[in-house]
Amino acid sequence: MSLVPCRACGHKVDTSALTCPECGATDPGHKISRQQRNAIGFFVQLAVILALLSWGSWYVWNTVIPKARELITKPAQEAPAASRQSAQ
């Protein structure tokens, strides 16, 4: 493994090290900490979920609700004249 400077103190650490032996920083070989990576992942997932919920509610509002309103408010149609005469 190669040695890289710690992102917090600059001490040379292995890229697979979990903490810096000098300052105790987590993931010293990475440019951002594990907590920052987790926070970024959380916000990306949150943005995707919100986008899907927004699209889903837009879809329901613009397609399902108008069709439901049309079915609810449509008056009942009378039977065709030919079927009325055969019933007599």
N, C-alpha and C positions, 0 to 999 in steps of 0.2 A: 504494500500500500504506500501511497505517496504522502509526504508531509506537506501540509498547507498551513498558512497562518490562521490563528483563531480569529473569528470575526469580531470578538469583543476586545481581546488584549493584544493580539498579534503573535502570541507564543506559537511555536511550530507544533502542530498536532496531526495525528493520523486522520485520514478522511473517514474512517469507520468509527472514530471515537464518539462516544455518547456525550461525554462532558470534557471540558478543558481541565487538565490537571492544575493549571496555574490560576484561573479565575473562576472555574466552575460553570461556565456558560454551556448550555445544552446545544448539542449538534454544532460544535465549533467549526467543523469543516464546511458547513453550508453557509450560503450567503444570508439566508433568513432562518430564524429559529423555528423549531417544531411548532410552537404555539402560534406563530404568525402563519405558518403553512396551514395549520388546522383552521385558523380564523378565516383565511382566504377561501379554503374549501367550503366552510360553512356558509359564507356569504354567496358564493357561486351557486351552491345548492339552493339556498333561500331564493335567489333571483330566478332560478329555473322553475322552482315550485310556484312562485308568485306569477311568473309569466304564463305557466300552464293554467293556473286558476283564473287568471284574467281572460285568457283566450276562451276557456270553457264557459265562463259566465257570459262573455260577449256572444258566443255561438248560441247558447241557450236563449239569450234575450232576443237575438235577431232571427232565429229559425224556429225554435220549438214554441215559444210563447205566441208568435203570430198565428201559427197553425192551430194551437189550442184555442185561441180566441175565435178563429174562424169556425172551428167545429162547435164551440159553445154558442156563438151568436147566430149561426146559420139556422134559418127557420126550417121546419120539417117540410119536405116537399110532398105534394099530393101524389097519389098513385096515378100512373098513366091512364088515360081514358079507356084504352082497350081492356085493361084488367078490371076496371070498374064495371064495364058492361058485361063481362063474363061472370062476374060475381052475382049479378042479378038474376 
